[in-house]
């Protein structure tokens, strides 16, 4: 399994790789064989101390202690974005870590994450399914997301009480990052209540205030969106198409 996960990174030698949550270094020492720079983000003090002892004297390895959500931006500002990211992400903050990188526009060519199965299912969900969410749209707007299989709890130490999933993310080549704030705003609103229609979720929103209800409904229809459908029925491409339509017809708004 270790070889499979590392293989998904497609390392060619010399890349700078960030590893989030290295723990006892099950992946770390294999990654170090790549010969590039390795930055380890670890929140557990016990693991930090262990990793410091085990990597002492080994060039090209940096350990960043603390919550990666609070530390990655400083590393990025100082050294630039990594060429690869690999991570066994904490179950309670995996979505926040992935969203933070996307929302700041800092995405390396390949990312491979091990996440709780339920998080992975949200990332790879299809429109209309119960797992399809605003987080799905965010991930799929920014990246091609591939389900690379499940990992049993017995593969980890300490052993979690859940099944994990491996997901591989590759940034979309046609990505227009300037649309992200509008995509996020629209998606959050139409997913605000899954039992309500798109029309009702947008009623009274900033979108309705900017355009007026009639103009908003017209723009939805011209973008191929039925206002009486529900948000979870909208493919990512349709949401992006609406935002593009909005931007073209409302410059400066």
Secondary structure, DSSP 8 states (H G I E B T S, - for coil): -HHHHHHTT---SS--EEEE--TTTTTHHHHGGG-S-EEEEE--HHHHHHHHHHHTT-TTEEEEES-HHHHHHHHHHHH---SEEEEE--TTTHHHHHHHHHHTT---SEEEEEEEHHHHHHHT--TTSTT--HHHHHHHHHEEEEEEEEE-GGGSSS--SS-EEEEEEEE-TT--GGGHHHHHHHHHHHTS-TTSBHHHHHTTSHHHHHH-HHHHHHHHHHTT--TTSBGGG--HHHHHHHHHHHHHHSTT-
